[in-house]
């Protein structure tokens, strides 16, 4: 039988083969894990649907395939292998994929089909002049739907290219076998923006005319070795997500200090009870608990922006994502229905989600459904941060280190536990004044945590 990449999550159209757990010729049992597949949601293990023998692996580690494409072939016990009639359906990147990163040829030595797709086709009579606006009712011929399928790019990459008005036929793909990635499109878009003339910048001819003496080329002597690390796996997904957020949301960061003296005292008093319950009690549960009434008063911070339909989706659930530093990179497990949970329940769930994420065992459901995100660099250090929004959410709170500082209270200089909070919002949805009011309300509850009893 031919086993195809199944639909393993809402909105997932493709996955990267990160690790094969079986090889050709291996016996395999039903429900035995066969392969680890990474999507933009999570890394999951896919089990075998039958008992038999692995007859052939159709894709290599590090290769990205679309949902519905054949991954491997299995000879079921007592059955002959299925004829390989659909072998030609495997995409061009799968055929051209090298056996290992060390043996990877340069893009110029790839097979002819991907090279032909990468070669730009000049269109002097159809391209608009530089800087010209194009009407939405007049799509250009190179938009995603009109592009030939021998251009190696996923539907999501084609859509991004259409949204940013980037011609894929003029790009050189950096993905497997010359596949054009979202990052390639973003870089092409940024390069075009940087190339636009600015009135405050001298033109090349003007710049040359002011300096008639040619500068002497500098000589750079490389002394240390350069280690080339492939941008793949979770690190690649993080880079794509961060770039998409920065280039989509209109980031605005508001910073304010919070007096955490009372929270510090409350946590210290609760340490013995936490130890009895076997719970690791950090400051994060207190902050999440204080977030809920503030979000209820300012609901637009608990929303997302549907760019396609131009709608703001204000969420009735309070699902708080917690950015987690793992050995494989940044992950954001989500605490569902945080408004219905106690300090103890929040602390316990934070620990469980964090442990699963760090062990690489986070389920897809652990990582989706968030409405607001918290990122905590305070345990490491730092005075303040300017966090990147977890798109399509519209707000993220950066928690920084708590440090003792001299402050003025009742006209007296006293020592207090002070923490800076950094709130990044999407300015398309949240105004600066509302961000400031939201922050003030959050600090109101943190400065006197007993107020949460009546919130």
Helices and strands as residue ranges (DSSP letters): E 2-4, E 14-20, E 27-28, E 33-38, E 43-47, E 52-57, E 64-66, E 70-76, G 87-89, H 92-96, G 101-103, G 107-109, H 112-118, G 144-146, H 155-164, G 168-170, G 176-178, H 182-195, H 204-209, H 233-248, E 251-259, H 261-277, H 284-297, G 299-302, E 303-306, E 311-314, E 320-326, E 329-335, G 338-340, H 343-358, G 364-367, E 372-376, E 395-409, E 412-426, H 432-447, G 449-454
